[in-house]
Amino acid sequence: MTVTFPDLRLLLEEVEVCRVERLSPSFVRLELGSPALAELGVEGPWLDQRIKLVLPHGDGPVPSFVGADGTWYATWLERPVEERGHMRTYTVRDVVGSGADTRLVIDIVLHEDHGDGPAGPGSSWAARAAVGDRVVVLAPRRGAAYGGIEFAPGEAGRLLLAGDETALPAIAGILRDLPHDAVGTAVVEVPLSDDVQELVAPVGVDVVWLPRDGAPLGSLVRAAAVERLGAAPVQVEVGDDEVDPDLWETPAYSSSGEDVAGEQAHTDDLYVWIAGESKVVTGLRRVLVNDLGLDRRQVAFMGYWRVGVSMAS
Ligand SMILES: Cc1cc2nc3c(=O)[nH]c(=O)nc-3n(C[C@H](O)[C@H](O)[C@H](O)COP(=O)(O)OP(=O)(O)OC[C@H]3O[C@@H](n4cnc5c(N)ncnc54)[C@H](O)[C@@H]3O)c2cc1C
């Protein structure tokens, strides 16, 4: 995903880890605090709001943005990695407290071993995060446009949310913020049975947990999503060379350059939101759009990470 933050009307602040909770084998919850977060805010509900963390490189210093101006991103990229650290994307799982005691809650996945090398800087940092550690947050400032919320069901009467563990914080945020009379299903694939969480959701939304417990990544969420759409089970073959790690196809934006605006308006009552590993999401997109004929304007397909690829911003 391309970073497009032209100015500093957003928050770009060093924050402190105020609380660390190991939620389950695959998740660490962090509460990040700073008096600067008094200005953290969005217009409406948080839903699947994304933010960035800028993490230190190994045991290196916390990247500094002191004196940053509108050129901060280009300037940051020019610095050596030991100094600039690593920028990674996460979801606002929650915001607690208020004023100078506002805390940003983030749930970070501790990577499973897919035989693709060591865990990345984000996962490694989260695994050893301790109270008092510091990191930089790039997040929306109240009253300033930031973007980063993709969930946009319009008038759709039914919802299907589908994702893997990296999408769980976003799905949890969407479910929490939905209107009470919302109707639909959320299918969530997680590494292990012990990763299942209590979620707040409207009574009309069915939450289906799919612990992999050793099954191939994405196999369960794909089968469940296809079944929920009333289709017969399908095999999807996606070649590694056919996967765009930055796959991002929403009603508002197409990473492949498809003309979204020119397509027809919603023809069905269903809105589908899918996020997770890019190859898995590519396969689901193929089935939903090509085989089942879902209108592109009813579906958001988002590659949140890619096996074997470092999602450097
Ligand atoms: C909009 C958006 C919201 C996101 N929200 C969250 C969130 O709330 N919580 C969260 O944990 N992640 C979230 N992600 C995913 C997260 O950005 C990626 O998993 C990211 O790659 C993690 O960075 P890293 O430094 O740990 O690994 P990278 O340096 O990107 O990758 C290094 C290696 O780790 C592997 N890897 C990366 N991610 C995973 C994974 N999840 N499981 C197993 N192996 C992996 C890759 O295969 C690669 O070989 C989100 C992504 C997007 C785009």
The ligand as a Tripos MOL2 file, in Angstrom:
@<TRIPOS>MOLECULE
LIG
   53    58     1     0     0
SMALL
NO_CHARGES

@<TRIPOS>ATOM
      1 C1         -4.7180   -1.8580    6.5930 C.3       1 LIG1
      2 C2         -3.9090   -2.8880    7.3490 C.ar      1 LIG1
      3 C3         -4.2170   -3.1530    8.6710 C.ar      1 LIG1
      4 C4         -3.4880   -4.1100    9.3900 C.ar      1 LIG1
      5 N1         -3.7920   -4.3470   10.7000 N.ar      1 LIG1
      6 C5         -3.0490   -5.2250   11.4180 C.ar      1 LIG1
      7 C6         -3.2860   -5.4080   12.8210 C.ar      1 LIG1
      8 O1         -4.1330   -4.7530   13.4230 O.2       1 LIG1
      9 N2         -2.5160   -6.3220   13.4650 N.ar      1 LIG1
     10 C7         -1.5420   -7.0610   12.8220 C.ar      1 LIG1
     11 O2         -0.8550   -7.8680   13.4600 O.2       1 LIG1
     12 N3         -1.2970   -6.8940   11.5070 N.ar      1 LIG1
     13 C8         -2.0110   -5.9860   10.8040 C.ar      1 LIG1
     14 N4         -1.7390   -5.7920    9.4800 N.ar      1 LIG1
     15 C9         -0.7330   -6.6570    8.8490 C.3       1 LIG1
     16 C10         0.6860   -6.1960    9.1010 C.3       1 LIG1
     17 O3          0.8870   -4.8890    8.5760 O.3       1 LIG1
     18 C11         1.6190   -7.1990    8.3950 C.3       1 LIG1
     19 O4          1.4740   -8.4720    8.9480 O.3       1 LIG1
     20 C12         3.0620   -6.7600    8.4060 C.3       1 LIG1
     21 O5          3.7350   -7.4990    7.3950 O.3       1 LIG1
     22 C13         3.7590   -7.0370    9.7070 C.3       1 LIG1
     23 O6          5.0820   -6.5280    9.6360 O.3       1 LIG1
     24 P1          6.3250   -7.3450   10.1400 P.3       1 LIG1
     25 O7          7.4290   -6.3810   10.2650 O.co2     1 LIG1
     26 O8          5.9480   -8.1400   11.3480 O.co2     1 LIG1
     27 O9          6.6110   -8.3740    8.9460 O.3       1 LIG1
     28 P2          7.2440   -8.0240    7.5080 P.3       1 LIG1
     29 O10         8.5700   -7.4050    7.6530 O.co2     1 LIG1
     30 O11         6.2340   -7.2910    6.7110 O.co2     1 LIG1
     31 O12         7.4350   -9.4730    6.9010 O.3       1 LIG1
     32 C14         8.5510  -10.2890    7.2750 C.3       1 LIG1
     33 C15         8.1710  -11.7470    7.1480 C.3       1 LIG1
     34 O13         7.1120  -11.9930    8.0630 O.3       1 LIG1
     35 C16         6.0740  -12.6770    7.4360 C.3       1 LIG1
     36 N5          4.7970  -12.1590    7.9360 N.ar      1 LIG1
     37 C17         4.3490  -10.8860    7.8650 C.ar      1 LIG1
     38 N6          3.1390  -10.8040    8.4540 N.ar      1 LIG1
     39 C18         2.8410  -12.0530    8.8870 C.ar      1 LIG1
     40 C19         1.7520  -12.6110    9.5840 C.ar      1 LIG1
     41 N7          0.7420  -11.8770    9.9750 N.pl3     1 LIG1
     42 N8          1.7970  -13.9360    9.8810 N.ar      1 LIG1
     43 C20         2.8350  -14.7070    9.5270 C.ar      1 LIG1
     44 N9          3.9130  -14.2350    8.8610 N.ar      1 LIG1
     45 C21         3.8930  -12.9220    8.5470 C.ar      1 LIG1
     46 C22         6.2210  -12.4800    5.9630 C.3       1 LIG1
     47 O14         5.9310  -13.7200    5.3730 O.3       1 LIG1
     48 C23         7.6640  -12.1100    5.7640 C.3       1 LIG1
     49 O15         8.3820  -13.2320    5.3600 O.3       1 LIG1
     50 C24        -2.4420   -4.8170    8.7480 C.ar      1 LIG1
     51 C25        -2.1090   -4.5220    7.4120 C.ar      1 LIG1
     52 C26        -2.8440   -3.5620    6.7250 C.ar      1 LIG1
     53 C27        -2.4730   -3.2530    5.3000 C.3       1 LIG1
@<TRIPOS>BOND
     1     1     2 1
     2     2     3 ar
     3     2    52 ar
     4     3     4 ar
     5     4     5 ar
     6     4    50 ar
     7     5     6 ar
     8     6     7 ar
     9     6    13 1
    10     7     8 2
    11     7     9 ar
    12     9    10 ar
    13    10    11 2
    14    10    12 ar
    15    12    13 ar
    16    13    14 ar
    17    14    15 1
    18    14    50 ar
    19    15    16 1
    20    16    17 1
    21    16    18 1
    22    18    19 1
    23    18    20 1
    24    20    21 1
    25    20    22 1
    26    22    23 1
    27    23    24 1
    28    24    25 2
    29    24    26 1
    30    24    27 1
    31    27    28 1
    32    28    29 2
    33    28    30 1
    34    28    31 1
    35    31    32 1
    36    32    33 1
    37    33    34 1
    38    33    48 1
    39    34    35 1
    40    35    36 1
    41    35    46 1
    42    36    37 ar
    43    36    45 ar
    44    37    38 ar
    45    38    39 ar
    46    39    40 ar
    47    39    45 ar
    48    40    41 1
    49    40    42 ar
    50    42    43 ar
    51    43    44 ar
    52    44    45 ar
    53    46    47 1
    54    46    48 1
    55    48    49 1
    56    50    51 ar
    57    51    52 ar
    58    52    53 1
@<TRIPOS>SUBSTRUCTURE
     1 LIG1         1 GROUP 0 **** ****
